[in-house]
């Protein structure tokens, strides 16, 4: 069983990873997770909340399902989106993924 334990470590008498050196790896790991995962996700969520709050009539949007349309009415939680002439659907405002430039939809009234 000696091959599992380094003889130099066993003879030193000090516990492995004692002191501040044991804290360096967990702190570095937390910092990496914060800067690579948590912070960017929070930034994207903040940008999406801003996009949803600024939706207005006439905006051309793409939903998370890939539906392209023009907003004809905006409520508190829902928006009515015209996807073709005379065809409208109601979608949750949170389902809006992106506002596209005006004129993206081809139609007789590009707003």
C-alpha positions in Angstrom: 0.0 0.0 0.0 3.0 2.3 0.1 2.6 3.2 -3.6 -0.6 5.2 -2.7 1.2 7.5 -0.2 4.3 9.5 -1.1 7.0 8.5 1.4 8.4 12.0 1.5 4.9 13.4 2.5 4.4 10.6 5.0 7.8 11.4 6.7 7.4 15.2 6.8 4.9 15.1 9.6 2.8 18.0 8.1 -0.7 17.4 6.9 -1.1 17.6 3.2 -2.3 21.0 1.9 -2.0 22.8 5.3 -2.4 26.5 5.6 -3.3 29.0 2.9 -2.2 26.8 0.0 -5.3 24.6 0.6 -7.5 27.6 -0.1 -5.9 28.8 -3.3 -7.5 26.2 -5.5 -11.1 26.6 -4.3 -10.8 30.4 -4.5 -9.4 30.2 -8.0 -12.1 27.8 -9.0 -14.9 30.1 -7.7 -13.3 33.1 -9.5 -13.1 31.2 -12.8 -16.8 30.1 -12.5 -17.8 33.7 -11.7 -16.0 35.3 -14.7 -16.7 32.6 -17.2 -20.2 31.4 -16.3 -22.1 33.5 -13.8 -21.3 37.1 -14.9 -21.9 36.6 -18.6 -25.2 34.9 -17.9 -26.4 37.7 -15.7 -25.4 40.2 -18.3 -27.4 38.4 -21.0 -30.4 38.2 -18.7 -30.2 41.9 -18.0 -30.0 42.7 -21.7 -33.1 40.4 -22.4 -35.1 42.1 -19.6 -34.3 45.5 -21.2 -35.2 44.3 -24.7 -38.6 42.9 -23.4 -39.4 46.1 -21.5 -38.7 48.3 -24.6 -40.9 46.4 -27.1 -43.2 48.7 -29.0 -45.9 48.6 -31.7 -44.2 48.3 -35.1 -41.1 46.5 -34.0 -40.1 43.5 -36.0 -39.1 40.5 -33.9 -38.0 36.9 -33.9 -39.3 34.6 -31.1 -37.4 31.8 -29.5 -39.4 29.4 -31.7 -38.1 31.2 -34.8 -41.3 33.0 -35.7 -40.7 36.3 -37.5 -43.3 39.0 -37.2 -44.3 42.6 -36.6 -45.8 43.7 -33.2 -49.3 45.1 -33.6 -50.2 45.4 -29.9 -48.2 45.2 -26.7 -49.7 44.3 -23.3 -48.1 43.7 -19.9 -47.1 40.1 -20.5 -48.3 39.3 -24.0 -47.7 40.9 -27.4 -49.8 40.4 -30.6 -47.5 39.7 -33.5 -48.6 39.8 -37.2 -46.8 37.0 -39.0 -48.6 37.4 -42.4 -51.2 39.7 -43.9 -54.3 39.1 -41.7 -52.7 36.5 -39.5 -51.8 37.4 -35.9 -50.6 35.4 -33.0 -50.2 36.2 -29.3 -46.9 35.5 -27.7 -45.4 36.0 -24.3 -43.1 39.0 -24.3 -40.4 36.8 -22.7 -40.4 34.6 -25.8 -39.1 37.4 -27.9 -35.5 36.6 -28.7 -34.4 39.5 -30.9 -35.6 42.7 -32.4 -34.6 42.8 -36.1 -34.1 45.9 -38.2 -37.3 47.4 -39.8 -37.9 46.1 -43.3 -36.7 42.6 -42.5 -40.2 41.3 -43.1 -41.2 41.6 -46.7 -44.7 43.0 -47.1 -46.6 45.9 -48.4 -46.3 47.9 -45.2 -42.7 47.9 -43.8 -43.5 50.4 -41.0 
